[in-house]
Structure formats: structure tokens, C-alpha cells
């Protein structure tokens, strides 16, 4: 039978040099072959139960039955270490809950999504029941005291999970903890929904000269965001002031959430909620986080001011009647400066970053660093939730298959516009000595990939792809004996290290030139364009980092020991912004009412900065001289990735990075990174000027 070539192959010179992986990803699958209808159908993720949505009820009942059996074993006279029983409990429930949570979010068919949501709710109820099961808690506690628990570090993590629910407290306080957790969940969800809602204002509230930039309907104007990259200064200002205006309901919800978290922490024996959230992380206490932010803030002050002065000069040139740089200006002038440095339109460099080329680059990295390959694998009928999903097998040259990555990379109606990594099944050492290989999903929202050509990625999308594959590879390369601490199931500030490290590879010319090739001709990206592109990722890095310090400090202040009951959150923001950020607070705005990460991260927003400091330390120590060194790759795998959360972060990182992990060393690492990239930028600018 004659096959049709994709249109983008026509006239190409070197397309035959693409690898099978690149070829697969440069073609977007739109439907399964007709003979698939004649083959036996499997279920989602190759689970026979999920041939239909009713299978979620079967999986749920199987998990509940297994849970009852394991509870009976744990509270009886167990013949095996207690952590093994608890990890099997965790694995049993996570296999259903994690899969169902992903399907709930991503499946385009409502009946599948609804059945998955019901499974999520049901399993959450089981988990809540377990967290308040005194018999289980006491059995685990006794095993720790008697030395029969097995892995003590993991046992203590399980105990802490229990105590988050106040199980160790008398009945009165314990019931209060349960009620507070429920209140926090409800108010948090309402706050997050409100944070994303567009703002509707009277037409008269928008200056007449910029109304054309907004969506108008009768006498109402809808403001859907801050218009960060809009070229009209007046429109940026209007959008910022209107979209971020104070919202009484959001203030009430945020205040209730913070108050409940404060009370909850006190009942559980913590000085503040931040200490409770940060326990067992790399930073360990909120005082360490604050010290880190203060040292970094001092180091950033002058460096960020240089960025602001450069942006202010750009603003004076563009709008002489508006001389002062304001908060609504920085994203616009950062974007403009990058465009000027690149000196080409996105349409000129994105052809060098076809999805296939980027996957080929990731495969090259995997081969060089870890001796593994990414292999496109055909899916069985019914295995995928959408026809345009790819399946990748991660294969080690001597160890065999390490796991599977499903790549759901294209936008579609109803799909969330977020780049993320989902664990479907965690890794785990099984009783027979074999390993339960992990299964994960990487989700992006790319456009393109039709017969007119492959999906072509901009610089941000390349970074995001490498970032999310960093999480996936962490899951694949981990070989922790217990799934509760396998791969990315570790402290937040440690979990982001491998993914941020992958961004260093995506911005390193010695790596990028190995895979950035034109999708039609196969020609490599011109060296001048390559250098400009890699350098542009670091423009105005100090001011951007200072903004992250401000966000992190605000998060700490709301959840820290100095937080006052019933205080005005806008006054707190005003005070923190003055201390940590170089641009002034804008009167009558309440930016925090849009900061949904206050709910999702809750005193852990700082983790991004810590993971970035750790990633730079790893890059500088092990990869800077030879970014594709097999020795460095093996050391990363065996010294860090394979352990997941099975070793306390401080011990793991001290051994891998060969240095003490302190607030000061981490702040200095970020300062060093900024200065290094500033020198690189200056070099590229000098060459460009010539």
C-alpha cells in the first residue's frame, strides 16, 4: 500500500538524517489506523479494567478491599517491616488516585472524566479515614519505638503525615484539626477560582484613549489580565490597576485560609504554619528560608537596579511623557529587549526547534549522560485518551526498560493550558526482587503538528519541554525501594532540582547546537543566532530574581511567626514590597488577591529559588566544563536521582554537591549564577556590536 509523506518533507535536503524518534514526533498522530478496529482493545494506560469508564468503579473497589486487608495486617502481628505494609497501602491507593486525577483533568470524554472524579473523591475519603485511624498510627509508632519499622526515615515521614491530621492529639483538638483542614480546602478552592476570574468594570473606568485594547459589551468592559506585553503604556497601566484592584471576597477568603492555617499549625505543635510546611525540606525551618531570602535580597539590590535603569531608559525613549518605570512595564520591556537581542522574529528561529528535533536533543542527552534511549512505542487500541498522544519507552543499554512516558503535548478543547508532569504509577521494589517500573505523563499545550508541518517551538516552549522531561527522567531513573519516596515524591525544593537543571542544558550552546536543526533542510542553526538565543534567556535576570524573592518573602510573611490575626493583607504586601522589591507598590491594588500560589504552595513558594540555587551548584560542580560528560551523568543518577526522597535532602545534597547546604551558600550560588550569565551576555553584546 502506498503511504503519503508529510507535506513538510517535500524539497528537503537532509531530512533522512532524522532519527526514528524525531520522525515520530515531527508527525502529529490524528487517528489510529483502520485495522486498529480489528485488534483487541486494551484499557487506558494498558489497564484492562479501563476499557470503559465503569472500570474506575472496579479499580476503586479493588483498592478498598486491598486496603482493608493491609490495615488488618498492620494492626495485627505483622511478619514484615511496618514501612513495607504502609508503602503497599500508599502504592495501592496512589495507583488509583493518581491515575484518576490525571484522567479527571485530561480526558476529553465527560463520562470518563466524571467516573475518574468520583474515584478521586472515593479514594480521598479512604485516605482521610486512614489518616485518622488510631490503630494504624499506634502500630507504626510502636514499630518505630521497638526498632521493627524497617526504614526509619520513611517511617518518620509516615508518622508526620499522620500527625498533619492531628491524630496524636486528644479528641477535642483532633476534631478541630479535621475541621480546619476542611475549611482550608474549601476556602482555598474558592480563592483560586476567584483569582483567575476576569474583572468586569464600567466603561467609564477605562480611559477613553485605550478602550480599544479591551473587550467591551455595552457599558461593561472585561479586563482578563494585566496585558503585560501590550505595546501601549496607557493600556498596560489601566489593565494593571483594574485587574489587580482589591476584591473584598478574595480578601475574606485569603484571610480565612491564613487564619485557619495559623491555628492548625499551633494545634500541631508548630510556631507557625511555615515551619509545618517546610519541615523535612532542604531548608528545614522558616528561619532558614528568611535568612536565605535576606542574603539574596541584599546581593540583588544593586544588580536589579541596573536592570531597572536600563528598562527606564527604554521607556523614556519610547514614551518621553512617562519617565518612571512601573510594575506594569517590566514584562513588556524584558520581552522587547529579548526581541532586540535576538534580532530575528520568532518565525525565523522556531523552524530549528521542531518537536522532533527537541526530542532528538533530549534523546542525545539521555544517551550521553545515562546510557539510555528514548524509543517511540506504538500504543494498543484504547490505551490512550486522545489520538495525538505519544508513548515513549525509556531503555537502558544494560538494565533494560526503566519505565514509560506518555507525551500529551498538543492543545485541544477543554484541556488545561498548563505544562506539567503527572505520576501515574510510582516505582517500587517488589517482593520477588523485580522493580515496578514507573509510568508518567508529560503535558504541554503546543499548536501545530499537522500535515503542513511539525509543531515548531519557541524558546519558552523548548525550556518547558526540557523542564517537564526533567521531572519525567527523575521518575524513570529513580530506584528507591518504596514508591512513597520514589522519583519526584520528595521535598518540593529538591523535586525541582532535576527539571531546573535540564533548563541549563536547553540554554547551553554546546548542547543546543547538537540538535537545533531546520525541520525542512536539516541545516544547523547559524552560530550567531544560536549564541543570541541562549544569551537572551538571561536578560534582566537580576530584576526577575528580585521579583521571585519578593513573592517568596510575601508568602513567608503571610505564613510566618510574625503574621498577625486579622491583619490587612494589602498592608503586609505594601511593607514586604518596599523591603524586597525595587519598584513601588501601586496604590489601590491588591496583587495578592490574584496570587493563587499562596494556596497551592502555602509557605513553599521559595522552593523555586532554592531548586534554582541547587541546580546551578550541580551545573557548576559537575557539568560546566563538560556538559555531556557520562561521568557527571552517572554521578547525578546514582548520587541524587535514584534516591528520590528516601534520603533526607540535607544529607543527599551535601554528598552530591560536596558542600554544606546553608542559606548563605545557596544565596551566594544564585548570585554567582547571575554574574556568570551577565558576563556571557556582555560577551554576546560585544560580538553583536562588531
N, C-alpha and C positions, 0 to 999 in steps of 0.2 A: 504493500500500500504506500503510495507517495505521501510524504509528510511535508507540511508547509513550514518554511523557515520564517522566523520572526522578521518583520519588515526592517528592523534596525540592522540586520546582518548585511543587507544589500550594499554593495560597494565598499565594504570594509576591507582593510589591508591585512590586519593581523588578528582577526577575531578568533582564528583557530587556536591561538595560544591560550585562550581562556581555559581554566580548569573545569572539570565537571561540576564542581560546587558553584563556581562563578556563573557557569552557563545556566544551571538550575535556578539560581537566584536572580538572574537577569531576565527571566521569563516568569511572569505572574500567572500561576495556575488559576484558571477561571472555572473549570468544570472537570470532573473526573471522566476518563474515557468511557465510552458507551458500554464496553464489556464489563465495567465495574458492576453493572446491574445484574450480571450473571454470576458474580462471585459472592461467596458467603459474606454477610455483613457482620462486622465486629461492632463494638460499642465505643463511645468516646474514650480516648486515651487507651484504646485496645482493652477496655474493661467490658466483658460480655454482658454484665448487668445493665450497661448504659446503651443498649441498642435502642431503647426507648426511654422517655423521661421517667416512666414509672420505676425504672431501675434505682432511682435515688431513694425510694422508699425501701427497697431491698437492702441497699448498702447501709442505710440508717439502722434498720433492724438488726443486720449482721453485727454492726459496730456496737449496738447497745447490748446484744447478747454476749459478745466477747468482753465488753466492759464489766458486766455483772460477774462473769467467770473470773476475771483478773482481780476484781475487788475481793471476791471470796478467797482467792489465793493469798492476796496481800494481808488480809486481816486474820488469816488462819495461822498455819505454821509453815511458812514458805521454805522450800528446799533450795531456792536460788537467791542471789543477792536482791535486796529490795529495789535497787535502782533499775534492775533488769525488768522487773514487773512494772514499775512505773513508766519506764520508757516504752514498753509494749503497750501500755494504756495510752500513752501520748501518741504513739505511732498509729494505733487503731483508730483513734478519733481524728487525728490530723489527715489521714488518708481520705476520709470522707469530708471533713470540714474544709480543708484546703482546696480540694478538687471542686467542691460545691461552691465555694466562694468565688473561684475563678469563673465557673460556668454561669453563676448568677450575674456576673458583671459583663461577660464577653459573648455569651451565646445569643445569636440573633433571633432564635425562635422563642417566643414568650413562654410556651408551656415548659420548655427545658429550663429556662431561667427561673420560672416560678417554682418548679419542683426543687431546683437547686437551692433557692432561697429558703424553702420550707425545711430542707435538710440542714442548712446552716443554723436556722433557729432551733431546730430539734437538738443538734449536737451541742450548741451553745448552752442549752438547758442542762444537758448531761454534764458538761464541763462545770457549770455553776454548782450543780449538785455535788460533784466530786470535790470541788474547792471548799465545800462546807461539810465534808464527810469526816467527822471527828475520828472515827475508827481508822480510816486510811492515814490521816495525819499522825495519829499516835503511833501507828505501826512503823511509819517512816522515821519518826523521831526516835523511837526506841531502837531501831536498827542503827541509827547514827550513834547513839549513846553506847550501844553494845558492840560497835565496830563490825556489824554484819551487813551494812548497807551496800558495800561494793565501792563504787566510785564516790568518794566523799564530796568532791566538788559538785558533782551533778546532784547528789542528794541534798546538798545545801541550797542549790538552785530550786529544786522542787519544793523544799521547805519554805523558801522565800515566796514562791508562787502561792502556796497555801496561805501564808501569813498576810499576803496582799488582801485577802478576803477576811482578815480578822479572826481566823479560826482559832487562834491561840488565846483569844480574849474571852472574858465572861459573857454570858448570853446577851445582856443589855448592850454593851459596846459592840459586840459582834453583829447584832441586828442593825445597829446604827451604821456600821461599815457597809453592810449589804445595801441598806437604803441609800447611802451616799454614793456608792458605786453606780447604782441605778440612776440616781439623779444626774451624776456626771455624764453618763452615757446619753441620757435624754437631752439635757441642755447642750451638750457638745454637738450632737447631731443637728439640733435646731440652729445653733450658732454657725456651723459650717454651711448649712443650706442658705442662711441669710447672708453669709459672707460673699457668696457668688451671685446674688440676685442683682440684676440691673437696677439702676436708680431712675425713677420717673420724677421729673420736675416740671414746673410750669414753664411755658415757652419764655416768659419774661425773665426767668432766672438765668438764661443763657444770653451772653452779649450778642447783639444783632449781627455783628461783623463775622462771627464764627458759627452761626447756627447751621450753615450749610454742611458742616462736618458731622452733624448729629442726626439721628433718626427722629423725625418729627411726625406726630399724628395729631392733627387738630391743635389744641393748645397745650399738648403734652410733649415733652422731649425725653427720649430714653437715652441714658448715659450708661453704656455697657462696660466701660473700663476707663483706664487713665490715659489712653491714647498716647502711649509712651513714645512711639516713633513717628508721630504726626509732625509734619514739617512746619505747621503754623503754630507759633509760640502761644498765641492767644487761645487757640483751641486746646493745646496741652494744659494750659493753666485752668481753663474752665472745666475741663474733664476732671482734672485732679481735685479741684475744690468741690465739685458737685458729687463725684463718685465716692470721695472719701469723707464727705460730710458726716457728722456724728449721727448715729442711729440709736434712738432710745431703747429699742427692743434688743439690739445687739449688745448694748452696754449692760442691760439687765441679765441677759444670758451669760455673757462673759463673767460678770460679777458673781453670779450664782455658781458657775463652774469653778472659779478660782477659790471662792469661799468653801465649797464642798471639798475641793482637793486639799485645802489647808487643814480643815477639820479631820479629814480622813488620815492625813499624814500624822497628825497629833495622836489620834487613837491608836495608830500602828507603831507609835514609839519614835517617830522621826521629828527632828526640829522643824523641818519644812518639807513641802511636797517635792522640791527639787532634790533633796537628799534621798528621798524614797525612790524617785525616778532614776537617779544617777548611780545608785548602788549597783555593784558588780560590773560597772562600765570601766573603760580605761581611766577615766578621771576620778572615779570613786566617790567624790563628795562635791557639793555645790561650791564650797570654798575654793577648791582646786580649780573649778571652772571659772569662777570670778577672778582668781589670780591670773589665769591664762588670758582671759579677755582684757584685763587691765594692762598686762605687759604688752600684749599685742596692740592694744589701743594706743599706748604711748609710742610704740615703734611706727605706727601708721600715720600719726598726726601730720608730720611734715611731708611724708610721701604722698598722702592723699591730697594735701593742699596743692601740690604741684599738678596733680591731675585736674583739680577743680579750677586752677588758674588757667590751664590750657583750654578747658571747656568754656570758661568765661570769655576768653579771647575769641573763641569760635562764635560765641553768642553775640559778642559786640560787633563782629564782622557781619553777621547775618541779620541782626536786628539792633541797630545802633540805639534805638529808643528804649531798649530793655537791656540794661547793663549787668544786672545782678543775676548770678546763676542760682536757680532754684531747684527744688527736689524734682519737679516735673521735667527738668531739662536733661538730666544726666543720661537716661537711656537713649534719648534722641541723639545727643552729641557723641556718645560712645559708638552708636551704630554708624553715624556719619563718618567718624574718624576711621573706623574699620574699613568702610567703603573706600575712603580716600587712600588708605594704605594699600588695599588690595589693587586699586587702580583698574579693576575689571568688574563687570557686572556678574552677579551670581550665575547667570546663564552661561558664562564663559568658563567657570571652573567646575561647576557641578557635573558636566559630562565626564570628568575624570573620576567621579565618585559614584559610579553606578552601584546599585545594591550588590551586584555580583562582584565587582572589584573590591568593595569593602569587606565582603565575606571572604574573598580570597586573601585579603590582608590579614583578617583575623585568623584564618587557617594557617597562613605563613607564620604568624606569631606563635600559634599553638605548636606547630611543628618545631620551630627553632627553640622555644623555651621549655616545652614539656614533652616533646616527642609524641604528641597526639595529633590526630587529624579530625577535621570536621567533615562528615560524609553525609551528603543528602540521601535520604532514605524514603522510598515510596511508602505511602500510607495505605492501609487497608480501607475498603469502603466502610464509612460510618465512624472512622477513627477520629476525624476532625470535625470541628464545629462550624467551619467555613471552608469553602473550596480553595481559598488563596493562602492557606497556611502551609508552611514548610516543616518538615521533620528532619532533624539533624542527629546523627549518631556520633557520639564522642568516643573515638577509638584510640587506645594507647598501643604503641608498637609492640609491646611485650605483655602488657597486662590485660589486653582485650577491651571490651566495651565498658566504659565508665558511666554511661548514662545517656539520656536523650534530652534534646532541647527542641521544643515546638516553637516556631517563629511566626507569630501573628503580627505582621509588620505593616499591613495596609489599612488605611482608613475605610470605614464603612458606616452606613447609617446606624445610629444607636450605640456605636462603640465609643467608649470613653476616650477622650483626647488626652491620654497620659502615657508616658513612657515608663514601663515598669517591668519587674521580674516577679513571677509567681512560682512558688514551690508547689508542685502537685503531689510529689512523693519524696520524702527525705531519705537520705542514705542511712544505712544501718547494718551492723554486723549481725548476721542471722545465727541461730543456734548451731546450724550444721557447718559453720565456718565460712560460708559464702557471704557475699555482700549484696544487700538490697540496693540496686543502683538507683540514683536519684532521677526524677523526671521534673522538668521545669518548663515554664513558658516565658518567652520574651515578647513583650508587647510594645509596638510603636504605632504611629499613625501616619505612614508615608502615603504620598499620592503617586500616580503613575504606574508603570509596570505593565502597560497594555501592549498590544501588538505594535503600536507606533514607537515603542522603545522601552527600555527598562526604567525602573524608578531611579531618579538621579537625586543624590542627597546634597544638601547644603552643609556648610561646616558644622552647624549646631546639630544637625541630624547625624552626621558622622560621629561626633562626640557622644551623642546619646546612644547610638548603636553600640559603640565600644564600651560605654559605661554599663549598659544593661547586660551585654555579653560578659562583662567582668563579673557581675553577680552570678550569671549562669555558670561560668567556669569555676567560680568559688564553690558552687554546689557540686559540680562534676568532679573536681579534684579533691574535695574533702573526703576523708575516710575515717571520720570519728566513729567509734563503736556504737554510739547511741544517737538516734535520729533527733532527739530533743535538742542536741547541740551540734548537729551536722551542718556544714556549709555556712549559709548566711544566718543561721539560728544562733546568733551570738550578740554581744553588746552592739548597739547601734553605731557607736563611733568606731568600732572595729569592722563591722559588716560593710561599711562604705569604703574601707581602705582599698580592697582589690579593684573596685569599679572606678574609683578616682585614679588609681594607678594606671588603669587602662587608658584614661584620657591623656596621660603623659605620652603613651605610645602613639596616640592619634594626633599629637601635636609635635612629634619629633621628626624632623626632616629625614633622618637616616632610616626611619621606619616607613614614613608615608611615601617616599619615592619608590619603595618596593612594590606598592600596589596601586598608586594613583595613576590609572591609565584611561585614555579616552575610550568610551564604550564602543565607538564605531571603528576607529583606526588602530586601537591598541597602543598608540603612542603615549609615552610617559608625560606627565605634567611638566611643562617648562620649569627650569630650576628657579628662575626669578619669581614666577607665580607661586611656586611651592614655598619658597622662603617667606614671601609676603603673607601667604595664608597662615603658615604656622606662627609667625610673629604676631599677626593680628589678634590671635586668641588671648594675648596678654596685654592688650591696650587698656590703659586706665585700670590696671589690676589692683592698685592700692586703694582707690576710692571704692571699687566694688567690694573689696575685702572689708573695708571700713563699714560699709552698709551691712554686711553679714555680721560683723561684730555688734553693731547697734541692734539688729534683730535679736541676736543671741542674748545680749545683755538685757533687753526688754523682757524676753522670755524668762530669764533668770530672776529678774526683779519681781515679776508677777507671781512667781512660784517660790521665791526665796524667803529667808528668815525675816527680812525687813518688810515684807508685804503686810500692809495694814488691812484690817477688815473693813469692807465697805468703801474703800478709797476710790476716788475718781481715776479710772484707768487712763484717761487722757492726760491728766496732770502727771501721772507716772511717766507716760510716754514723753511728754514735754521735757521733763527732767532728764530722762535717760538719753534722749536725742541730743540735748545740749552737751552732755558729758562725753558721748561716744561718736557723734557724727558731725561732719564739718559743715553741713548746710542746715539752715534754721528750720524749726518747726513752723508749719503753715497754720495760721490761726483758723479756728472753727473747723478743723479737720480732725478725724479720728481714724487714722490709718489702721489702728489695731482692730477695728471692727471688721476689717477685710482680711485679717491675718489668720487664715484658717489653720495654719501650722501650730498655733497656740493650742489647738485641740489635739491634732494628730501627733505632734511631738511632745507637748506638755513638759517643759523644762529640759528637753533634749535637742532643741534646735541647734545648739552649739556643736552637735556631733559632726555636721558638715565641715566645720573648720578644723576640728580635731582629726578627722579622717584625711583631710587635705594635708595637714601637717605630717601625719604618719606616712601618707603616700609619697610626699616629697622626700622624707627621710629614707624611705625604701628606695626611691629612684636614685637619690644622691649616693647612697651607700652601695647599692648593688647593680644598678643599671646604667648610670650616667655615662660611664666610659664605654661600655659595650651593651647597648640596649637589647641586643638579640642573643645574649650570652646564655648557653644551655646551663652553665654552672649557676648563674643567677636565677634562672627559671626554676631549676630543681631545688635551689635553696628556698625560693619563695614557696614552692609547693610543699616541701617537707618541713620547712621551718614555720610556716604560717597557715597556708590554705587548708592543708589536710586536717588540721586540728579543729576547725570551726570554733565553737565555744566550749570545747572540752577542757581547755586550759585557761586559767584566769588571764585576762587581757594583759595586765601589767607584766606577768611572767613571760608570756608568749612574745610580747613586743620587745621586751628588754633583751631576750635571747636573739631574736631575729635582727633587730636594728643595732645591736651591740652598743647600747647606750641606756642611761637611765631615762625613764619616761616621766618627766616632770612638767608642770605648767610652763616653766621658763624655757625648757629645751624645745617644747612644741611651739611656743610663740616665736622663738628665735628661728625655728625651721621655716615657718611661714614667711618671716622677714627675709631670710636668705633666699627663698624661692622668688619672692618679688624682685629682689635686687638682681638675681641671676637673669630673670626674664627681661628686666629693664635693660640690662647690658646687651642682651640679644636683640631687643627692639632697636636700640641705638645703632647697633651694627647694621641691621637691615635698612634703617633710615639713611645711614651714610652711603650705603651702596646704591640705594634708590636715588639719592640726590645726585650721585655721579652720572 
